[in-house]
Amino acid sequence: MNSLLERVRAFSARHSLWTPETRIVAAVSGGSDSVALAFLLRDFAERGEVVLAGLAHLHHQIRGPEADADAAFCRALADRFGVPAVVGDANVPSEAAEHGVSIEVAGRFARQRFFREAVASVTADRVAVAHTRDDQAETVVLRLVRGAGSGGLAAMAPRRDHLVRPVLDTTRAELQEFLRSINERWREDATNLDRTIPRNLVRHGVMPQLRTINAQADAALARAAELLRGDDDFLEKLANAAFI
């Protein structure tokens, strides 16, 4: 546990994700990654390293009673922490149909809108999301097969505007082990097993195959994204300097 705390602390310091005065709202779906993030942020807050301003959960109106239970779980967790629970609702299927996009795309836009509202509602500075190294590797693969350039293959940044990703260099397995070590539970989303969703197909089909070539495939892909992000940032600075 202390090792994980130290690693997340070092990662957050390296990327300037917060200061002791920064008010952060943690985005919590109820899954292991976000629940672990919430507990880590609570620990940092108790040490005076950041201010945990609240937990934010968006009900996507997709999974019926299971989603209702997720929202109740997150409210209960916020009560335990003694922080506000910001729970929003978005009819993602309806929005997807209205705009002619996939459920995944509509959900992403709904979350981005909700995060802005959550930050404002608790006067926070940033929202922390629980994207992991696993998510980063999957994103690189998805963008690669879609023909992305260096900017797209740089994938997710540790910090973008008001959004921070403190566990981007941590694996899902490590976060689950952390929760087990403190005897905490999380919610499982059955849709994460649906391989008709491209990310799930990559997660459960492609990544296991890549690990037969390189057992550290996830770390390698995440490292490639980091290198490409550095290259992309450097080229952007050169381009900006040329117009000064």
Backbone bond lengths (Angstrom), bond angles and torsions (degrees), N, CA, C in turn:
res aa  C-N    CA-C-N  psi(-1)  N-CA   C-N-CA  omega(-1)  CA-C   N-CA-C  phi
1 M - - - 1.467 - - 1.527 110.83 -
2 N 1.348 117.01 -49.40 1.453 119.41 -179.81 1.525 111.07 -61.69
3 S 1.352 116.01 -36.59 1.455 120.21 178.61 1.525 110.82 -61.79
4 L 1.332 117.01 -43.04 1.462 120.72 179.04 1.523 110.38 -65.29
5 L 1.317 116.80 -44.18 1.465 120.34 177.99 1.526 110.79 -57.44
6 E 1.328 115.90 -44.56 1.459 120.00 -178.85 1.525 111.20 -63.93
7 R 1.327 116.55 -41.07 1.459 119.93 -179.30 1.527 111.52 -66.12
8 V 1.323 116.51 -43.64 1.467 119.64 179.53 1.521 109.66 -67.93
9 R 1.318 116.90 -37.93 1.469 120.42 176.76 1.529 110.52 -61.37
10 A 1.335 116.38 -45.38 1.464 120.13 -178.88 1.528 111.02 -65.55
11 F 1.331 116.84 -41.93 1.466 121.00 178.75 1.523 110.48 -62.37
12 S 1.331 116.50 -43.46 1.464 120.74 -178.53 1.521 111.12 -66.60
13 A 1.336 116.90 -37.12 1.461 120.17 178.00 1.524 110.52 -68.71
14 R 1.333 116.23 -41.62 1.465 120.21 -178.32 1.522 111.79 -61.16
15 H 1.315 116.30 -33.27 1.467 120.20 -177.64 1.529 112.72 -105.92
16 S 1.331 116.46 11.44 1.478 121.80 176.10 1.523 111.96 51.79
17 L 1.333 116.33 51.63 1.465 120.49 -176.92 1.521 112.55 -76.67
18 W 1.343 117.22 -27.50 1.465 119.57 179.67 1.513 111.09 -164.58
19 T 1.320 114.95 168.04 1.459 124.05 171.19 1.527 106.29 -124.86
20 P 1.332 119.41 172.82 1.470 119.80 179.68 1.530 113.71 -58.52
21 E 1.340 117.03 -22.52 1.464 119.80 -178.11 1.528 112.93 -91.76
22 T 1.314 117.63 -7.85 1.465 120.94 -175.94 1.523 111.09 -70.14
23 R 1.323 115.70 127.33 1.463 121.55 176.71 1.533 108.62 -93.53
24 I 1.341 115.03 117.74 1.458 120.62 -176.00 1.522 110.67 -118.49
25 V 1.325 115.88 135.40 1.459 121.25 170.96 1.522 106.86 -104.58
26 A 1.323 116.04 130.94 1.466 121.08 -177.95 1.521 110.04 -92.81
27 A 1.329 116.97 126.59 1.456 121.64 175.86 1.526 108.13 -79.98
28 V 1.324 116.64 120.09 1.470 121.44 -174.56 1.525 109.45 -126.15
29 S 1.325 115.63 117.09 1.461 120.50 177.28 1.524 111.09 -87.63
30 G 1.330 115.49 -25.93 1.457 121.57 -172.57 1.520 111.57 111.91
31 G 1.349 116.71 -15.52 1.454 121.25 177.68 1.516 111.78 -74.38
32 S 1.327 115.98 169.52 1.464 120.42 -173.79 1.520 113.10 -60.44
33 D 1.332 117.75 -41.20 1.463 120.04 -176.17 1.522 111.38 -61.80
34 S 1.326 116.49 -49.34 1.466 119.59 -175.93 1.526 112.34 -74.02
35 V 1.328 117.19 -32.81 1.469 119.28 177.32 1.528 109.82 -66.85
36 A 1.327 116.41 -42.78 1.463 119.76 176.82 1.524 110.56 -61.42
37 L 1.319 117.34 -43.16 1.462 120.63 177.75 1.519 110.76 -58.01
38 A 1.332 117.02 -43.44 1.464 120.61 179.86 1.528 111.00 -59.54
39 F 1.327 116.81 -44.00 1.468 119.84 179.38 1.526 111.37 -66.85
40 L 1.327 117.66 -38.67 1.460 120.01 177.26 1.524 110.83 -62.79
41 L 1.324 116.95 -44.93 1.465 120.60 179.43 1.525 110.94 -64.85
42 R 1.326 116.88 -36.47 1.464 119.28 176.53 1.529 110.07 -62.42
43 D 1.344 116.16 -42.19 1.463 119.84 178.81 1.526 110.84 -62.83
44 F 1.332 117.11 -43.98 1.459 119.81 178.09 1.534 110.59 -63.15
45 A 1.327 116.53 -39.82 1.463 120.21 179.73 1.522 111.25 -64.27
46 E 1.326 116.89 -39.71 1.465 120.31 178.74 1.517 111.65 -65.33
47 R 1.331 117.06 -24.19 1.468 121.74 177.28 1.528 111.77 -90.21
48 G 1.320 116.74 2.14 1.466 120.63 178.56 1.515 114.08 75.98
49 E 1.350 117.46 21.10 1.457 120.65 -176.97 1.522 113.14 -92.58
50 V 1.316 116.97 -14.45 1.455 122.70 179.87 1.525 106.35 -164.53
51 V 1.320 117.27 167.01 1.469 121.42 176.14 1.526 107.99 -111.44
52 L 1.340 116.44 119.62 1.466 120.63 175.67 1.526 107.63 -86.15
53 A 1.341 115.45 105.60 1.460 120.51 -173.05 1.517 113.33 -84.74
54 G 1.333 118.03 -17.28 1.457 120.20 -179.05 1.514 111.23 163.18
55 L 1.334 115.02 173.68 1.455 122.00 174.08 1.525 107.83 -114.50
56 A 1.313 116.29 139.54 1.469 121.25 -177.99 1.520 110.32 -120.96
57 H 1.324 115.73 131.41 1.471 121.08 -179.64 1.519 109.32 -135.75
58 L 1.336 116.24 130.73 1.462 121.11 178.10 1.518 109.97 -107.96
59 H 1.331 115.69 124.06 1.466 122.72 175.29 1.527 106.81 -86.32
60 H 1.360 116.20 117.09 1.458 120.94 -173.85 1.533 113.77 -86.82
61 Q 1.332 117.41 -2.69 1.466 121.89 -179.60 1.530 111.46 58.10
62 I 1.334 115.19 44.53 1.466 119.41 -178.44 1.522 111.93 -118.02
63 R 1.333 117.78 -41.93 1.463 120.46 -167.42 1.522 114.25 -108.81
64 G 1.319 117.54 19.31 1.459 121.76 173.02 1.518 114.11 56.79
65 P 1.333 117.60 -131.37 1.469 121.72 -176.85 1.524 113.40 -58.04
66 E 1.337 117.45 -32.32 1.468 119.91 178.71 1.521 110.66 -63.97
67 A 1.326 116.18 -40.63 1.460 120.14 178.59 1.525 110.66 -69.55
68 D 1.324 117.21 -36.32 1.470 120.63 175.37 1.521 110.06 -59.83
69 A 1.338 115.79 -41.07 1.467 120.64 179.64 1.528 111.00 -67.16
70 D 1.335 116.89 -35.64 1.469 120.25 176.10 1.527 110.17 -60.42
71 A 1.330 116.29 -46.06 1.458 120.71 -179.22 1.528 110.93 -62.83
72 A 1.329 116.44 -41.87 1.465 120.18 178.56 1.530 110.59 -63.97
73 F 1.319 116.79 -39.82 1.465 121.82 177.95 1.529 110.32 -59.12
74 C 1.331 116.49 -44.77 1.464 120.49 -178.27 1.523 111.78 -69.41
75 R 1.324 116.83 -37.23 1.464 119.08 175.22 1.524 110.94 -61.73
76 A 1.328 116.19 -43.47 1.463 120.85 179.97 1.526 110.96 -63.61
77 L 1.326 116.57 -37.91 1.460 120.21 179.28 1.529 110.52 -65.63
78 A 1.328 116.61 -42.53 1.462 120.28 177.35 1.527 110.71 -61.76
79 D 1.327 116.74 -40.05 1.475 120.10 177.33 1.517 110.34 -60.54
80 R 1.324 116.94 -43.05 1.466 120.67 179.29 1.527 110.87 -61.50
81 F 1.324 116.17 -38.49 1.459 120.97 -178.95 1.522 112.37 -78.17
82 G 1.325 116.33 -16.60 1.455 119.99 -177.29 1.513 113.32 73.01
83 V 1.344 115.77 33.16 1.463 120.95 178.82 1.526 108.99 -126.22
84 P 1.325 118.21 160.76 1.470 120.21 178.96 1.522 112.18 -64.71
85 A 1.324 115.39 145.97 1.462 121.80 170.98 1.522 107.51 -104.62
86 V 1.316 116.93 120.73 1.454 121.81 177.01 1.527 106.53 -104.02
87 V 1.322 116.55 106.43 1.466 121.17 -176.68 1.522 108.79 -115.14
88 G 1.319 116.28 121.90 1.455 120.79 -179.84 1.518 111.60 -115.63
89 D 1.319 115.80 167.50 1.461 122.23 179.04 1.519 109.35 -127.72
90 A 1.328 115.12 138.42 1.462 120.68 175.19 1.517 107.99 -143.56
91 N 1.313 116.44 127.92 1.464 119.89 177.85 1.521 107.74 -83.61
92 V 1.321 115.50 81.60 1.465 121.39 -174.17 1.532 112.47 -62.83
93 P 1.342 120.19 -42.54 1.470 118.72 177.46 1.526 112.63 -58.48
94 S 1.340 115.89 -41.07 1.460 119.73 179.23 1.524 111.34 -65.62
95 E 1.330 116.60 -41.98 1.466 120.48 179.80 1.529 110.80 -66.08
96 A 1.332 116.55 -37.33 1.462 120.13 178.61 1.533 110.45 -62.93
97 A 1.347 116.00 -44.70 1.462 120.33 179.75 1.522 111.39 -65.84
98 E 1.334 115.47 -40.58 1.466 120.04 -177.71 1.532 111.92 -63.92
99 H 1.339 116.19 -39.26 1.469 119.60 -175.27 1.525 113.33 -100.50
100 G 1.339 116.63 0.37 1.454 120.11 177.51 1.513 113.80 66.13
101 V 1.332 116.58 38.81 1.462 120.90 179.17 1.531 108.80 -123.77
102 S 1.321 116.64 171.70 1.458 120.57 178.89 1.522 110.84 -73.73
103 I 1.325 115.18 163.66 1.459 121.06 175.47 1.524 110.39 -57.99
104 E 1.339 116.43 -40.21 1.457 120.61 -177.79 1.529 111.19 -63.83
105 V 1.333 116.87 -44.12 1.462 120.60 -179.79 1.530 110.37 -66.93
106 A 1.335 116.40 -44.89 1.469 119.72 178.93 1.523 110.61 -61.61
107 G 1.327 116.85 -39.49 1.459 120.47 178.42 1.512 111.82 -63.61
108 R 1.321 117.23 -40.14 1.461 120.69 179.71 1.525 111.03 -63.78
109 F 1.324 117.19 -43.82 1.462 119.93 178.39 1.525 111.41 -65.67
110 A 1.326 116.55 -38.34 1.464 120.59 178.98 1.524 110.54 -64.01
111 R 1.332 116.92 -40.95 1.466 120.27 179.09 1.524 111.23 -66.21
112 Q 1.317 116.86 -41.92 1.468 119.55 179.10 1.518 111.10 -60.27
113 R 1.334 116.25 -42.19 1.468 120.81 177.98 1.521 110.64 -64.62
114 F 1.338 115.59 -43.96 1.462 120.78 -178.93 1.527 111.63 -65.39
115 F 1.320 117.50 -39.41 1.462 119.91 -179.91 1.524 111.16 -60.73
116 R 1.322 116.86 -41.05 1.467 119.46 177.79 1.526 110.35 -61.66
117 E 1.325 115.64 -41.07 1.467 119.65 179.59 1.525 110.81 -67.80
118 A 1.331 116.90 -39.36 1.464 120.96 -178.99 1.527 110.91 -65.17
119 V 1.321 116.45 -43.04 1.460 121.07 178.75 1.523 110.14 -59.31
120 A 1.319 116.37 -44.59 1.466 120.61 -179.52 1.526 111.60 -66.84
121 S 1.338 116.78 -37.59 1.461 119.96 -173.18 1.526 113.60 -68.22
122 V 1.331 117.22 -27.27 1.475 119.72 179.90 1.529 110.73 -115.62
123 T 1.333 116.01 17.27 1.463 122.37 179.35 1.525 110.95 50.73
124 A 1.321 115.56 48.21 1.462 120.86 179.36 1.523 110.33 -91.79
125 D 1.321 114.82 164.00 1.458 120.42 176.99 1.526 111.66 -95.26
126 R 1.339 115.42 -33.26 1.454 120.13 -175.26 1.518 110.60 -147.72
127 V 1.315 114.26 161.90 1.464 120.63 173.18 1.526 107.26 -117.89
128 A 1.335 115.90 133.21 1.463 121.48 179.50 1.517 109.36 -101.06
129 V 1.323 116.66 129.07 1.462 121.94 177.28 1.526 108.41 -115.80
130 A 1.335 115.79 155.93 1.468 120.94 -169.00 1.524 114.02 -101.33
131 H 1.318 117.62 40.70 1.463 119.00 174.53 1.527 108.97 -67.34
132 T 1.321 115.94 134.20 1.460 122.41 -175.86 1.526 111.71 -108.74
133 R 1.332 115.15 178.77 1.460 119.59 174.88 1.524 110.59 -61.00
134 D 1.339 116.84 -35.38 1.469 120.77 177.28 1.527 109.93 -59.98
135 D 1.329 116.18 -46.63 1.467 120.94 179.62 1.529 110.52 -61.47
136 Q 1.330 115.88 -40.08 1.461 119.89 -179.55 1.525 110.85 -62.78
137 A 1.323 116.76 -45.73 1.466 120.75 179.80 1.522 110.64 -61.63
138 E 1.335 116.66 -43.68 1.465 120.67 179.24 1.525 111.22 -62.20
139 T 1.335 115.84 -38.75 1.463 120.38 -179.71 1.527 110.88 -64.77
140 V 1.338 116.49 -41.10 1.467 120.14 178.31 1.530 110.33 -60.80
141 V 1.328 116.65 -45.43 1.473 120.36 -179.94 1.529 110.21 -62.41
142 L 1.314 117.52 -46.91 1.455 121.28 -179.32 1.522 111.47 -59.40
143 R 1.322 116.28 -43.01 1.467 119.55 -178.40 1.529 111.45 -73.56
144 L 1.326 116.35 -32.37 1.459 119.79 178.56 1.520 110.71 -62.83
145 V 1.322 117.66 -45.95 1.467 120.11 -177.82 1.524 111.81 -72.47
146 R 1.326 117.03 -13.61 1.464 120.69 175.40 1.516 112.15 -93.83
147 G 1.347 116.11 0.47 1.458 119.91 175.35 1.505 115.46 82.25
148 A 1.330 117.94 29.52 1.457 121.12 -178.96 1.520 111.43 -69.31
149 G 1.336 115.25 153.33 1.456 121.29 174.13 1.518 110.60 -88.14
150 S 1.329 116.28 -165.98 1.460 120.22 -175.65 1.523 112.09 -61.62
151 G 1.330 117.08 -36.68 1.463 119.55 179.35 1.512 111.74 -63.09
152 G 1.332 117.06 -43.65 1.453 120.75 179.35 1.509 112.51 -70.25
153 L 1.340 116.88 -38.79 1.462 120.73 -179.00 1.527 111.84 -72.85
154 A 1.335 117.16 -14.66 1.468 119.97 173.29 1.524 110.40 -66.20
155 A 1.331 115.06 -17.99 1.473 122.97 173.47 1.522 111.86 58.66
156 M 1.338 116.91 -135.23 1.463 121.29 -170.67 1.526 111.37 -90.35
157 A 1.312 115.76 132.13 1.463 120.96 178.19 1.526 110.17 -89.03
158 P 1.332 117.78 151.11 1.470 119.78 176.72 1.527 112.80 -58.40
159 R 1.329 115.67 -29.79 1.462 119.35 -179.75 1.516 109.54 -144.26
160 R 1.340 115.51 133.35 1.459 121.07 175.89 1.512 108.15 -144.99
161 D 1.331 115.94 113.37 1.466 121.29 -177.16 1.532 109.46 54.59
162 H 1.341 116.85 -120.78 1.466 120.10 -177.23 1.528 112.37 -89.50
163 L 1.343 117.13 1.03 1.460 121.53 -174.68 1.529 110.66 -99.44
164 V 1.354 116.64 131.52 1.458 120.18 176.00 1.528 109.24 -126.71
165 R 1.348 114.95 150.70 1.469 121.62 -177.24 1.536 108.99 -127.14
166 P 1.309 118.06 82.12 1.472 121.08 -173.59 1.521 114.89 -67.48
167 V 1.337 118.61 -24.53 1.467 120.04 -176.37 1.529 111.99 -108.64
168 L 1.322 116.36 26.81 1.465 120.47 -177.23 1.535 112.02 -67.15
169 D 1.325 116.99 -22.09 1.464 120.37 178.44 1.531 111.68 -104.57
170 T 1.336 116.13 20.19 1.464 122.85 -178.92 1.523 108.40 -118.96
171 T 1.330 117.03 144.63 1.455 119.46 -178.98 1.527 111.16 -88.50
172 R 1.315 114.55 158.70 1.463 120.51 176.95 1.533 110.55 -61.40
173 A 1.325 116.39 -39.80 1.467 120.07 179.80 1.524 111.01 -61.88
174 E 1.315 117.07 -38.86 1.467 120.57 178.83 1.526 111.17 -65.44
175 L 1.312 116.87 -39.21 1.463 120.15 179.91 1.526 110.98 -68.58
176 Q 1.325 116.49 -39.05 1.462 119.37 177.61 1.528 110.97 -66.53
177 E 1.314 116.80 -39.33 1.464 120.00 177.49 1.527 110.43 -64.39
178 F 1.319 116.75 -37.84 1.462 121.67 176.26 1.523 110.58 -59.23
179 L 1.338 117.00 -45.97 1.458 120.37 179.50 1.525 111.17 -64.79
180 R 1.298 116.80 -40.27 1.471 119.18 177.88 1.531 110.82 -63.31
181 S 1.322 116.15 -36.81 1.465 119.69 -177.18 1.523 112.27 -66.79
182 I 1.338 116.40 -23.49 1.467 119.49 178.52 1.540 111.01 -109.17
183 N 1.341 114.91 13.98 1.474 121.59 176.22 1.525 113.16 57.34
184 E 1.323 115.41 44.54 1.458 120.78 177.83 1.520 109.64 -113.68
185 R 1.330 115.91 147.00 1.454 121.55 -178.27 1.524 110.52 -107.39
186 W 1.320 114.22 171.86 1.456 120.38 177.12 1.522 109.06 -145.83
187 R 1.301 116.60 174.51 1.454 122.81 -179.32 1.529 109.71 -99.15
188 E 1.319 116.78 144.49 1.460 121.66 175.39 1.525 109.47 -105.84
189 D 1.332 115.90 133.49 1.464 122.70 178.56 1.529 108.21 -101.61
190 A 1.335 116.66 111.44 1.469 120.95 -176.41 1.523 112.32 -61.50
191 T 1.337 118.08 -25.41 1.469 119.68 -179.02 1.521 111.92 -67.90
192 N 1.343 117.44 -15.78 1.462 119.84 177.66 1.528 112.35 -67.40
193 L 1.348 116.63 -11.26 1.462 120.98 178.04 1.529 112.70 -96.73
194 D 1.326 116.62 -3.05 1.462 121.69 -176.94 1.525 110.40 -78.32
195 R 1.330 116.83 105.95 1.461 120.87 -175.01 1.522 113.43 -79.27
196 T 1.316 118.28 -0.31 1.462 119.08 172.15 1.529 110.23 -75.26
197 I 1.330 116.32 -15.55 1.462 121.89 174.34 1.521 107.52 -85.54
198 P 1.338 118.71 122.52 1.473 121.00 -173.30 1.533 114.50 -51.43
199 R 1.321 117.47 -43.94 1.467 118.72 -178.47 1.526 111.13 -62.32
200 N 1.320 116.70 -39.59 1.461 119.50 179.18 1.525 111.56 -66.73
201 L 1.327 116.02 -35.93 1.469 119.56 177.18 1.523 110.17 -63.32
202 V 1.338 116.03 -42.83 1.468 119.99 176.88 1.526 109.83 -63.89
203 R 1.325 117.03 -44.40 1.470 121.59 -176.06 1.523 112.15 -63.14
204 H 1.325 115.90 -46.88 1.468 119.48 -172.43 1.533 114.01 -97.29
205 G 1.338 117.01 -16.76 1.450 119.83 -178.25 1.512 113.99 -112.66
206 V 1.333 116.80 -52.59 1.463 120.92 -173.91 1.529 112.37 -76.53
207 M 1.331 117.34 -49.13 1.466 119.81 -175.44 1.527 113.02 -60.63
208 P 1.328 119.98 -41.78 1.472 118.40 176.59 1.530 112.52 -58.87
209 Q 1.341 116.81 -35.71 1.457 120.08 178.10 1.529 111.13 -68.81
210 L 1.320 116.87 -40.67 1.465 120.25 178.56 1.527 110.93 -63.99
211 R 1.333 115.99 -33.47 1.472 118.75 179.42 1.520 112.43 -69.91
212 T 1.330 118.11 -17.42 1.466 119.30 174.40 1.527 110.38 -74.57
213 I 1.324 116.82 -22.41 1.466 121.81 176.22 1.526 109.69 -86.05
214 N 1.316 115.76 -43.58 1.463 122.00 179.46 1.523 107.45 -142.81
215 A 1.326 116.35 113.07 1.465 120.61 -177.80 1.522 111.89 -59.12
216 Q 1.333 115.91 -23.24 1.462 120.95 179.20 1.530 111.28 -104.01
217 A 1.312 116.81 34.74 1.468 121.18 -176.48 1.527 111.74 -59.15
218 D 1.336 117.17 -39.26 1.465 120.05 -179.17 1.532 110.19 -61.36
219 A 1.323 115.66 -47.69 1.458 120.04 -179.70 1.524 111.03 -64.53
220 A 1.340 116.81 -38.72 1.458 120.73 -179.71 1.525 111.23 -64.29
221 L 1.322 117.10 -43.61 1.465 120.77 179.10 1.527 110.97 -66.42
222 A 1.321 116.44 -39.89 1.466 119.97 177.91 1.528 110.42 -64.71
223 R 1.334 115.90 -38.92 1.468 120.05 177.57 1.529 110.61 -64.95
224 A 1.311 117.28 -41.19 1.461 120.40 177.47 1.527 110.76 -60.03
225 A 1.325 116.45 -41.06 1.462 120.49 178.53 1.523 110.76 -62.68
226 E 1.332 115.89 -41.06 1.466 119.86 179.97 1.534 111.09 -64.06
227 L 1.332 116.63 -42.89 1.458 120.36 178.41 1.524 111.60 -63.59
228 L 1.326 116.15 -43.64 1.460 120.06 179.31 1.521 111.79 -65.77
229 R 1.338 115.85 -35.20 1.469 119.03 177.45 1.527 110.30 -64.88
230 G 1.336 116.12 -39.54 1.459 119.41 176.75 1.512 111.66 -63.33
231 D 1.336 116.18 -43.41 1.473 120.29 178.11 1.523 110.82 -62.39
232 D 1.332 116.10 -43.22 1.459 120.65 -178.08 1.522 111.01 -64.11
233 D 1.336 116.10 -41.86 1.470 120.53 178.45 1.527 110.78 -63.72
234 F 1.344 116.12 -41.36 1.468 120.71 -179.73 1.529 111.19 -63.35
235 L 1.339 116.00 -44.54 1.465 120.04 179.88 1.523 111.48 -65.29
236 E 1.337 115.92 -36.29 1.464 118.58 178.38 1.526 110.99 -65.98
237 K 1.343 116.65 -38.86 1.460 119.93 178.25 1.520 110.80 -65.48
238 L 1.327 116.36 -39.84 1.469 119.45 177.12 1.525 111.17 -62.69
239 A 1.322 115.40 -42.83 1.462 119.93 -179.30 1.531 110.59 -64.88
240 N 1.323 116.35 -42.35 1.461 119.72 178.86 1.521 111.43 -64.53
241 A 1.354 115.82 -40.22 1.461 119.58 -179.45 1.534 111.57 -64.70
242 A 1.327 116.33 -31.43 1.463 120.40 -178.63 1.506 112.27 -67.49
243 F 1.340 117.79 -20.65 1.454 121.15 -178.24 1.512 113.29 -103.00
244 I 1.327 116.53 4.93 1.471 119.64 177.83 1.531 110.42 -82.99
